[in-house]
Amino acid sequence: MTTDHPASRAAGPRDDRRSPDAPARPRTRRQWITLGLGAVLLAAVCVVAAVWQWHRYTWREAQIDLVESNYAAQPVDLDTLLPAPGAVLAADDEWRPATATGTYRPQDTVLLRNRPVGGQPGFHVLVPLETTGADGQPLVVVVDRGFVPLGEDASAPSSVPDPPAGVVEVTMTMRPDEPASDRGTPAGQVQAVNTGQVLAAGSEGAGWADGATVSGYGQLRSEDPAAATTPGALPPPDTDPGSHLSYTVQWCIFALGALGGYVVLWRRETRPEQVTAGDLLADDAGGDPGEASRPGGTRRPRRRRVDEEYEDALLDAAERDG
């Protein structure tokens, strides 16, 4: 016959739960390495984002400088910027005003889709202009004459104003051709201002302009003589620098915060605990004066001290009392 020992019955089942007053277990080396690698990885991601935002900021500043130096300049002859067929508008000449004299081809008018102006959806009216180059060669340049709003069914505008008939002097802001778009469009419409695609979308195709096109187009500023009805004017270029610089600073702060947070956590959990004379005396006596006031009458765990700490604490206390 087996009997339970009274002490074992009194003790009851073993409780492995830690007391709320027990000190936290120190992190292992593996945990510190894992946290450190995580902080470094997070900081690296933030640095990459900051560098990307910085490049966006510098690119945007260069664009604004180009606009400010070119847009308000005096108009030059178109053949100065695009002297012959096949010429490509130089990057430094974007936004420069140019003047050309020639005739429009209204039968080859094409509409540019999905280009709202001032938040209003609609179309841009693209019309080829026949003019001449520096040596008298025929040149064909596409002119964006302005904006027309959506019609009743949103698939086309209600009406498209015709350009002036006969010889006309056109002043326009020069822009480089956009990359060709592979998105489908209804007949007579395009998704990008690309000279080849615009001419191909016209009623007669692009064959009539073979050997006379240039890589660049113009945004209309004025016509002489003026048309009876004109599309809505296009707005001037945007010179808002955006928030790229502030985002760059924010990402840098996040990177420093990731590394700094790890350092603070490491120092807080690994620095030696400060020992006072009261702590040593309480440990020597087996407790402290505040034990009676602790919930459940729990006692602070006794801490072992070396002789040097004990003596230093007593000397500090004597000096303060003296």
Secondary structure as a PSIPRED ss2 file (coil, helix, strand):
# PSIPRED VFORMAT (PSIPRED V4.0)

   1 M C   1.000  0.000  0.000
   2 T C   1.000  0.000  0.000
   3 T C   1.000  0.000  0.000
   4 D C   1.000  0.000  0.000
   5 H C   1.000  0.000  0.000
   6 P H   0.000  1.000  0.000
   7 A H   0.000  1.000  0.000
   8 S H   0.000  1.000  0.000
   9 R H   0.000  1.000  0.000
  10 A H   0.000  1.000  0.000
  11 A H   0.000  1.000  0.000
  12 G C   1.000  0.000  0.000
  13 P C   1.000  0.000  0.000
  14 R C   1.000  0.000  0.000
  15 D C   1.000  0.000  0.000
  16 D C   1.000  0.000  0.000
  17 R C   1.000  0.000  0.000
  18 R C   1.000  0.000  0.000
  19 S C   1.000  0.000  0.000
  20 P C   1.000  0.000  0.000
  21 D C   1.000  0.000  0.000
  22 A C   1.000  0.000  0.000
  23 P C   1.000  0.000  0.000
  24 A C   1.000  0.000  0.000
  25 R C   1.000  0.000  0.000
  26 P C   1.000  0.000  0.000
  27 R C   1.000  0.000  0.000
  28 T C   1.000  0.000  0.000
  29 R H   0.000  1.000  0.000
  30 R H   0.000  1.000  0.000
  31 Q H   0.000  1.000  0.000
  32 W H   0.000  1.000  0.000
  33 I H   0.000  1.000  0.000
  34 T H   0.000  1.000  0.000
  35 L H   0.000  1.000  0.000
  36 G H   0.000  1.000  0.000
  37 L H   0.000  1.000  0.000
  38 G H   0.000  1.000  0.000
  39 A H   0.000  1.000  0.000
  40 V H   0.000  1.000  0.000
  41 L H   0.000  1.000  0.000
  42 L H   0.000  1.000  0.000
  43 A H   0.000  1.000  0.000
  44 A H   0.000  1.000  0.000
  45 V H   0.000  1.000  0.000
  46 C H   0.000  1.000  0.000
  47 V H   0.000  1.000  0.000
  48 V H   0.000  1.000  0.000
  49 A H   0.000  1.000  0.000
  50 A H   0.000  1.000  0.000
  51 V H   0.000  1.000  0.000
  52 W H   0.000  1.000  0.000
  53 Q H   0.000  1.000  0.000
  54 W H   0.000  1.000  0.000
  55 H H   0.000  1.000  0.000
  56 R H   0.000  1.000  0.000
  57 Y H   0.000  1.000  0.000
  58 T H   0.000  1.000  0.000
  59 W H   0.000  1.000  0.000
  60 R H   0.000  1.000  0.000
  61 E H   0.000  1.000  0.000
  62 A H   0.000  1.000  0.000
  63 Q H   0.000  1.000  0.000
  64 I H   0.000  1.000  0.000
  65 D H   0.000  1.000  0.000
  66 L H   0.000  1.000  0.000
  67 V H   0.000  1.000  0.000
  68 E H   0.000  1.000  0.000
  69 S H   0.000  1.000  0.000
  70 N H   0.000  1.000  0.000
  71 Y C   1.000  0.000  0.000
  72 A C   1.000  0.000  0.000
  73 A C   1.000  0.000  0.000
  74 Q C   1.000  0.000  0.000
  75 P C   1.000  0.000  0.000
  76 V E   0.000  0.000  1.000
  77 D E   0.000  0.000  1.000
  78 L H   0.000  1.000  0.000
  79 D H   0.000  1.000  0.000
  80 T H   0.000  1.000  0.000
  81 L H   0.000  1.000  0.000
  82 L C   1.000  0.000  0.000
  83 P C   1.000  0.000  0.000
  84 A C   1.000  0.000  0.000
  85 P C   1.000  0.000  0.000
  86 G C   1.000  0.000  0.000
  87 A C   1.000  0.000  0.000
  88 V E   0.000  0.000  1.000
  89 L C   1.000  0.000  0.000
  90 A C   1.000  0.000  0.000
  91 A H   0.000  1.000  0.000
  92 D H   0.000  1.000  0.000
  93 D H   0.000  1.000  0.000
  94 E C   1.000  0.000  0.000
  95 W C   1.000  0.000  0.000
  96 R C   1.000  0.000  0.000
  97 P E   0.000  0.000  1.000
  98 A E   0.000  0.000  1.000
  99 T E   0.000  0.000  1.000
 100 A E   0.000  0.000  1.000
 101 T E   0.000  0.000  1.000
 102 G E   0.000  0.000  1.000
 103 T E   0.000  0.000  1.000
 104 Y E   0.000  0.000  1.000
 105 R C   1.000  0.000  0.000
 106 P H   0.000  1.000  0.000
 107 Q H   0.000  1.000  0.000
 108 D H   0.000  1.000  0.000
 109 T C   1.000  0.000  0.000
 110 V E   0.000  0.000  1.000
 111 L E   0.000  0.000  1.000
 112 L E   0.000  0.000  1.000
 113 R C   1.000  0.000  0.000
 114 N C   1.000  0.000  0.000
 115 R C   1.000  0.000  0.000
 116 P C   1.000  0.000  0.000
 117 V E   0.000  0.000  1.000
 118 G C   1.000  0.000  0.000
 119 G C   1.000  0.000  0.000
 120 Q E   0.000  0.000  1.000
 121 P C   1.000  0.000  0.000
 122 G E   0.000  0.000  1.000
 123 F E   0.000  0.000  1.000
 124 H E   0.000  0.000  1.000
 125 V E   0.000  0.000  1.000
 126 L E   0.000  0.000  1.000
 127 V E   0.000  0.000  1.000
 128 P E   0.000  0.000  1.000
 129 L E   0.000  0.000  1.000
 130 E E   0.000  0.000  1.000
 131 T E   0.000  0.000  1.000
 132 T E   0.000  0.000  1.000
 133 G C   1.000  0.000  0.000
 134 A C   1.000  0.000  0.000
 135 D C   1.000  0.000  0.000
 136 G C   1.000  0.000  0.000
 137 Q C   1.000  0.000  0.000
 138 P E   0.000  0.000  1.000
 139 L E   0.000  0.000  1.000
 140 V E   0.000  0.000  1.000
 141 V E   0.000  0.000  1.000
 142 V E   0.000  0.000  1.000
 143 V E   0.000  0.000  1.000
 144 D E   0.000  0.000  1.000
 145 R E   0.000  0.000  1.000
 146 G E   0.000  0.000  1.000
 147 F E   0.000  0.000  1.000
 148 V E   0.000  0.000  1.000
 149 P E   0.000  0.000  1.000
 150 L C   1.000  0.000  0.000
 151 G C   1.000  0.000  0.000
 152 E C   1.000  0.000  0.000
 153 D C   1.000  0.000  0.000
 154 A C   1.000  0.000  0.000
 155 S C   1.000  0.000  0.000
 156 A C   1.000  0.000  0.000
 157 P C   1.000  0.000  0.000
 158 S C   1.000  0.000  0.000
 159 S C   1.000  0.000  0.000
 160 V C   1.000  0.000  0.000
 161 P C   1.000  0.000  0.000
 162 D C   1.000  0.000  0.000
 163 P C   1.000  0.000  0.000
 164 P C   1.000  0.000  0.000
 165 A C   1.000  0.000  0.000
 166 G C   1.000  0.000  0.000
 167 V E   0.000  0.000  1.000
 168 V E   0.000  0.000  1.000
 169 E E   0.000  0.000  1.000
 170 V E   0.000  0.000  1.000
 171 T E   0.000  0.000  1.000
 172 M E   0.000  0.000  1.000
 173 T E   0.000  0.000  1.000
 174 M E   0.000  0.000  1.000
 175 R E   0.000  0.000  1.000
 176 P C   1.000  0.000  0.000
 177 D C   1.000  0.000  0.000
 178 E C   1.000  0.000  0.000
 179 P C   1.000  0.000  0.000
 180 A C   1.000  0.000  0.000
 181 S C   1.000  0.000  0.000
 182 D C   1.000  0.000  0.000
 183 R C   1.000  0.000  0.000
 184 G C   1.000  0.000  0.000
 185 T C   1.000  0.000  0.000
 186 P C   1.000  0.000  0.000
 187 A C   1.000  0.000  0.000
 188 G C   1.000  0.000  0.000
 189 Q E   0.000  0.000  1.000
 190 V E   0.000  0.000  1.000
 191 Q C   1.000  0.000  0.000
 192 A C   1.000  0.000  0.000
 193 V C   1.000  0.000  0.000
 194 N C   1.000  0.000  0.000
 195 T H   0.000  1.000  0.000
 196 G H   0.000  1.000  0.000
 197 Q H   0.000  1.000  0.000
 198 V H   0.000  1.000  0.000
 199 L H   0.000  1.000  0.000
 200 A H   0.000  1.000  0.000
 201 A C   1.000  0.000  0.000
 202 G C   1.000  0.000  0.000
 203 S C   1.000  0.000  0.000
 204 E C   1.000  0.000  0.000
 205 G C   1.000  0.000  0.000
 206 A C   1.000  0.000  0.000
 207 G H   0.000  1.000  0.000
 208 W H   0.000  1.000  0.000
 209 A H   0.000  1.000  0.000
 210 D C   1.000  0.000  0.000
 211 G C   1.000  0.000  0.000
 212 A C   1.000  0.000  0.000
 213 T E   0.000  0.000  1.000
 214 V E   0.000  0.000  1.000
 215 S E   0.000  0.000  1.000
 216 G E   0.000  0.000  1.000
 217 Y E   0.000  0.000  1.000
 218 G E   0.000  0.000  1.000
 219 Q E   0.000  0.000  1.000
 220 L E   0.000  0.000  1.000
 221 R E   0.000  0.000  1.000
 222 S E   0.000  0.000  1.000
 223 E E   0.000  0.000  1.000
 224 D E   0.000  0.000  1.000
 225 P C   1.000  0.000  0.000
 226 A C   1.000  0.000  0.000
 227 A C   1.000  0.000  0.000
 228 A C   1.000  0.000  0.000
 229 T C   1.000  0.000  0.000
 230 T C   1.000  0.000  0.000
 231 P C   1.000  0.000  0.000
 232 G E   0.000  0.000  1.000
 233 A C   1.000  0.000  0.000
 234 L C   1.000  0.000  0.000
 235 P C   1.000  0.000  0.000
 236 P C   1.000  0.000  0.000
 237 P C   1.000  0.000  0.000
 238 D C   1.000  0.000  0.000
 239 T C   1.000  0.000  0.000
 240 D C   1.000  0.000  0.000
 241 P C   1.000  0.000  0.000
 242 G C   1.000  0.000  0.000
 243 S C   1.000  0.000  0.000
 244 H H   0.000  1.000  0.000
 245 L H   0.000  1.000  0.000
 246 S H   0.000  1.000  0.000
 247 Y H   0.000  1.000  0.000
 248 T H   0.000  1.000  0.000
 249 V H   0.000  1.000  0.000
 250 Q H   0.000  1.000  0.000
 251 W H   0.000  1.000  0.000
 252 C H   0.000  1.000  0.000
 253 I H   0.000  1.000  0.000
 254 F H   0.000  1.000  0.000
 255 A H   0.000  1.000  0.000
 256 L H   0.000  1.000  0.000
 257 G H   0.000  1.000  0.000
 258 A H   0.000  1.000  0.000
 259 L H   0.000  1.000  0.000
 260 G H   0.000  1.000  0.000
 261 G H   0.000  1.000  0.000
 262 Y H   0.000  1.000  0.000
 263 V H   0.000  1.000  0.000
 264 V H   0.000  1.000  0.000
 265 L H   0.000  1.000  0.000
 266 W H   0.000  1.000  0.000
 267 R H   0.000  1.000  0.000
 268 R H   0.000  1.000  0.000
 269 E H   0.000  1.000  0.000
 270 T H   0.000  1.000  0.000
 271 R C   1.000  0.000  0.000
 272 P C   1.000  0.000  0.000
 273 E C   1.000  0.000  0.000
 274 Q C   1.000  0.000  0.000
 275 V C   1.000  0.000  0.000
 276 T C   1.000  0.000  0.000
 277 A H   0.000  1.000  0.000
 278 G H   0.000  1.000  0.000
 279 D H   0.000  1.000  0.000
 280 L H   0.000  1.000  0.000
 281 L H   0.000  1.000  0.000
 282 A H   0.000  1.000  0.000
 283 D H   0.000  1.000  0.000
 284 D H   0.000  1.000  0.000
 285 A H   0.000  1.000  0.000
 286 G C   1.000  0.000  0.000
 287 G C   1.000  0.000  0.000
 288 D C   1.000  0.000  0.000
 289 P H   0.000  1.000  0.000
 290 G H   0.000  1.000  0.000
 291 E H   0.000  1.000  0.000
 292 A H   0.000  1.000  0.000
 293 S H   0.000  1.000  0.000
 294 R C   1.000  0.000  0.000
 295 P H   0.000  1.000  0.000
 296 G H   0.000  1.000  0.000
 297 G H   0.000  1.000  0.000
 298 T C   1.000  0.000  0.000
 299 R C   1.000  0.000  0.000
 300 R C   1.000  0.000  0.000
 301 P C   1.000  0.000  0.000
 302 R C   1.000  0.000  0.000
 303 R C   1.000  0.000  0.000
 304 R C   1.000  0.000  0.000
 305 R C   1.000  0.000  0.000
 306 V C   1.000  0.000  0.000
 307 D H   0.000  1.000  0.000
 308 E H   0.000  1.000  0.000
 309 E H   0.000  1.000  0.000
 310 Y H   0.000  1.000  0.000
 311 E H   0.000  1.000  0.000
 312 D H   0.000  1.000  0.000
 313 A H   0.000  1.000  0.000
 314 L H   0.000  1.000  0.000
 315 L H   0.000  1.000  0.000
 316 D H   0.000  1.000  0.000
 317 A H   0.000  1.000  0.000
 318 A H   0.000  1.000  0.000
 319 E H   0.000  1.000  0.000
 320 R H   0.000  1.000  0.000
 321 D H   0.000  1.000  0.000
 322 G C   1.000  0.000  0.000
